[in-house]
């Protein structure tokens, strides 16, 4: 069986189409033995593709923004869309059936500061009439660090990829009040790249 090294920018249920292709036996049925790994801050999915340690990567299109801005020649191609919505949610400390984005103005919010999640959050805020600059946005680190900061009592709102906000709600520590994808609509968020 031919081996294929697949790296993902983050391990998340949001990427279930790719995960299902691997663990559902679909790649094996095509004669491919998949090796699955998640990127780290020290070895990103983009770097794994560039150095040949990965054959295919799941990344957001924003992974191309930095290299393109630096004028680098990108020898990689986004070839298959994984999902077409932003998979991030906003959780609050209290339930709020009447939530509007304007309620976050002047409040402390832990925002995912990775390229595409941050760009999409800012775009959603703009579409909802909220000036991102009016927020007390905090970069609390990687998603697990953001979740821990929230659990430690930091922030009035937190912006996390599903299913983390739903888990916070299940644990009684937060309440999902908005889906960023609903505010933006269809968008090419993540894709397979080689």
C-alpha positions, 0 to 999 in steps of 0.5 A: 500500500502506498503511504501518504503523509497528511498534516493538519493545521489543527486537529478539530472535528471541524475537519471531519471530512478529512478525518473521515476519509482517513479513519473511515477507510476510504483512503485505504480502499484506494490503496493509500496508507495515511499517516496523520499528524497535527502541525505545531507552532514550531513546524507548521503545515505549510512548512511540512509541505515545503520541506517534504515531510507531508504530501498533503496538508489541511490549511486555511487559504490564509496560510498563503497570505504571509508568503505572498506578502513577502513576494515568495514563489508559492509552489503549492496548490489549494486543490480541494475545499474541505468546508465552506463556512467559518467554524468558529463560535462566540461564547459568553459567560451567561446565556443571551437569546437576544445576543447582538454583536454590538453587545461585545463593544468595549468588552473583553474578548479572547480572540483566536489570532491565527491568520484566517480565524482573526480575519474572518472574525474582523470581517464578521464584526464589520458585517455586523456593524461592530468596529473591531477596534472597539473591542478589548481583544486579547490574544491568549495564545493557542486554542488550548491556552485560550480555553484555559484562560476562559476557564480561569475566568478571563474574558467576557466572550471567547472566540473558539473553533467548534466544538470547544465552545459547545464543550464549554456550554456542556461543562456549564462554563459558557454559552454559545451566543453566535456562529461567525459563519452565520455572520459571514455566510459561505466562504472557502475556509479550509482546503487540502493543499499539496 
